[in-house]
Amino acid sequence: MMMGSALSRRAGLLLAAALVFAAASTAAPAQEASKGSSDLYVHLETRQPLIYTGDPHEVTILFKNNGKETWTNPGIEIEAGFQVFDADGKKVERAKNPTSLKDAQPKVLEPNAYFGKIVDLNALFPKMTALGNYKITWNGAGVSEKSITSRVIKKYDTARDYQAVIDTEFGPIVLDFYKDLAPLHVKNFIDLANQGYFDGKIFHRTIKGEAAFGGSSTGDERGGPGYTIPSEPNGLKILAGSVAQVRNNFTGPEESGGIFMMAVAPQPEMDNRYTVFARISSGLETVKAITNLPTAGGGGARVAARPIKDVVMKKVEIREKPAAKK
């Protein structure tokens, strides 16, 4: 049954990608054909932008014959067309003796016919299991180069307890997570931290002596990682030391995905409006000092405004929580 489920998932992935590909190719064939001498349209994508260490590094490659005649493979071998470059632009070494897959290539394609394949790049480039950013390219005879990017990050293990350490010029801030009460938000925060999303971001809003807001990609309340996440009602109130994911006018009923609030005083008017996913276990005085900085804008004592001096999260590091002392 497990094998059947895996095959069904792979078939579903190819079908979904083919549908996206078909929609895109209706507008793109003329442009694509002008780049090369072939009527073969090629679409390349990753299954997901983030890959955990140890997991398959799978990409989907799809072909469509946009010509009016049957396309005959001139010798293209899909796996041979891949190249990978690390964050420094250095070519990642191929496996010494990769398995030959010449018999698993498209041989002919009738007009408007598709051919799709899922390729695990870890088998071709074993060093892609290392943490970092990668540029993936594919080349074939008569087809313009295709290029995508992916990132390998530390694997999030739900069985482990983690802490986040936020490094600021005012001192470190340590967060403990409520992984059982807000699992989606905890995983989201840890994944973002592990890919370096928060590094260099500022606390873009503060409420004097009460709360600090950070995690925006644009330095204001509009920014985020490019997606939103649904709230996880868990009954936790926003008290001194609470850390909550927030939303704004731009994200609607879902939460921003990146912006979070650290409270140094209770915020009862916010209870049940935002998901509390962590607490400050060390560094509450640091957060309080940040909230007391002078701000520009904001008319009242409880109006959020930006500090006149940028307070930067130099780095947000995820580490395993030390075992409790007996």
N, C-alpha and C positions, 0 to 999 in steps of 0.2 A: 504493500500500500504506500509506503514512504517513497519508493521509486516512482510509482505512478503519480504521486503528488508533485514530486520534483519535476517530472516531465511535463505535467500540466502547467506548473508555474513557468517553466521555460517557454512552453508554447504560448502561454498567455503574454509573456514579455515580448516575444517576437511579433505577435499579433498586434499588441498595443503600439509597439514601435512602428510597425508597418502602417498602421492607421495614421500616426503622426506624420510619418514619412510621406504617405500618399497625399495628405493634405498640403504639406510643404511643397511637394514636387509639382503640384498643379500650377504654382506660380513661378517655380524656379527653373524648370527645364531649359528654357531658352537661354537664361543667364548662365547656367551650368555648362550647357553644350558649347557656348561661345568660348569657354576657358580651355577647352581641349578638343581633340579631334574625334573623341568618342561620343556616342549617344548614351553611354552608360552613366547613370546618375548614382552617386554613392553618398550614403548618409551614415555618419558615425556618431555614437553617443555612449556615455557611461550610464550604467544602471543607476548610480547615485554619485553625487559630487564628492562625498566623503567615504573613504574605505577604512575599516578598522584593520589594524595589524593582524595578520593571520587569516583574514577573510579573503575569498576569491576577488581578484581585481578584474571584474568582468566588463567588457564593452560589447555593444551590439553594433554590427555593421550590416547595412542593407544595400542591395543593388536593385536598380530598376532600369529596364531597357526603354529609353525614351524615343528610340528610333522607329522607323516603319518596317525595318527588316530584322530578321532574326540575328541576335548578337551571339557571336561565337567567341569563347574565351581565347585570347591570344597568348595565354600562358600565365595569366595572373594567378598567383597563389596567395590567398588572403593573409595568412600568418606571416609570410615573408615580407609583406608590405608594411608591417608595423615597425616604427622606431620610437624610442622613448628617451626623453631628456630630463635630467633632474633640475632642481631650482637654479643651479649655477650654469645651466645650458650644456652640461656634459652628457654625452650619449651613454645611456645605461646599457651595460653589457648583456648580450644575448646568452641564453643557455648554450652550452657547448654542443650538445647533441640533441636538439629538439626532435620530437617525433615527426616523421614526415606525414603530411596531411594532403598530399597532392590529389588523392582520390576523393577528397571531401570539398571540392571546389565547384562553383557553378560552371557547367560546360557550355550550355547554350541557354539563351533567354529569348522567348518570343516577345514581340512588341507589347509593351505595358506589363510584362511579367516581372515578378519580384523574386529575390533570393536573399535570405537573411541568415545570420550566424551569430552566436554568442561565443566570444573568445575570452578565456581567462589569461590575462597577460602575465600573471605570476609564473605560469608554466613556460612562457617564452623569455621573461626577464625576471629571474628569481630575486634580484636585488630590489625590485619594486615593493617588497614587503617592508623596507625601511621607511621610517617616518619622513614625511616631506611632501613637497609639491612636484607634480610631474606634468610634462607636456607630452601628449601622445599624438603621433602623426601616422598617417597611412598614405602610401603611394602605390599606384598601379599604372600599367601601360595605358597611355592615352587619357588618363584621369588626373585632374588637378589635385594637389595635396589636400588632405583633410586633416584638421587639427582640433584637438580638444584638450582639456586639462582635468586633472583629478588630484586628490590629496589623501594621503594616508595618515591617520591619526591614531593615538593610543586607544586601545579597545576599552570600551566602557563595560564593566562587569557588574551586573546588578547584585551579585552575591557579596560584593565588597563595599566597605564604607569609606567614603572619600571626604576630603576637606578641600576648600578653595582658599588660597592665600593671595590676597590682593595687595600688591606692593605699591605704596604711595610715598611721597616725600614726607608725609606726616607720620609714617609708620605702617606696619602691616595690619591687615584686617583679615581675620580668619573666619570662614563660614563653615558651619556644619549643616548637612542637608537632611531634609525630611523625605527620604527616598521612597518610603512606603505610603506617604500621604500625598505626594505630588511627583510621581515617577516620571511623567512626561517632561515636566519642567526641570527636574533635576538632571535628567539625561541631556536635555537641550542645553542647559547652562554648562555642563561638563564638556560636552562635545564642542561647544563654541570656544570654551577656554583652551581646550586641547589643540584647536586649530589656530590659536593666537588671535581670535576675533577681538577680544577685549583689550589686548595689549596696545597701549598708546591712546586709548579712548579716555575722554574726560568725564568728570561729574558735571553734567551740563545744566543741572538745576538743583537748587537746595531750598529747603524751608528752614528758616533760622531756628537753630536749636531743636529741630524736629526730624528732618529727613533729607537724604541726599539721593539724587537720581543719576544713573550712569548707564552705559551700554549702548549708546546711540552711535551709529556709523556716520552720522552727519553733524554731530555736535549739538543737536537740538532734539525736540520731542518727535520729529518726523522719522528719524533714522531707525534702521533695523537690519537684520541679516538677509532680508529679501523674502521673508515669509512670516506668517503669524501662527500662533498656536492656540487651541481652545483652552479655556480656563479649566481648572481642576478644583471644584468646590470641595473643601476639606474641613471647614469649620474652624480653622486656625485664625485667631484674631491678630491684628497688626499691633503688636506691643513694642516696647523698647527692645531693640535687637532683632526684630523681624526683618526678613528679606523677602520681598514680593515682586513678582513679574507684573508689569503695569501695561495698560493700554492707553490710547489717546484717541483724539477725534479722527485720526488717519487710519486706525486699525479696526474701528467698529467694535463689535462685541468680543472679538478675539484679542489675545494679548500680543504685545509687539514682537515677541520672539527674542529680543535682545535687551530692551530697556528694563532695568530693575530698580527698585527702591530699597534703601536701607533706612529703617526708622530708628531714631534714638529716643523717641517718646511715643506713647500710644497714639494711634490714629483711628479712633472709633468710627469716624464717618466713612472710612475706607474699608471697614470690615465687610467681608462677603462680596466685595467688589473686585478684589484682586487675589491672585493665588499666592499664598505664602508658601515658599518652597525651601527656605533655609533660615538659619538664625546666626547672629554674630556671636561666636564663642570667645573671641578675643579681638580687642581693638575697638570696642564701643566708644571709648574716649577719643580715638582717632577720628571716627565718623562724626562725633559731636563737634570736634574742632573744625572739620570741613564744613559742617552746616552753619557754623558761626562766622565764616568768612564774609567780608563785605560783598554785596552783589550789585549788578547793574540791572535796572528795571525792576518791576514789581513794586506795587504801591503799598501793600499792607504787610503786617507782621507775619501772616500765614500765607503769603503769596509766593509761589515758587519763582525763583529768578536765578540767573547765571552768575556764578562767582566772577569777580572782576579779574581774578588771577586763575588761570587754568589749573585745575587739580587733575593730574594725569594718573591713570592706572598704568604704572610702568609695565607690570606683568601680572597676569593672573595664572597661578600655578595650581594644578590639581595634584594632590598627593593622597596616599592612603591615610586614613585616620589612625593615629596611634592607639594601640590597645589601652583600654582603661586600666589604671593602676589598681591593684588589689588592696 
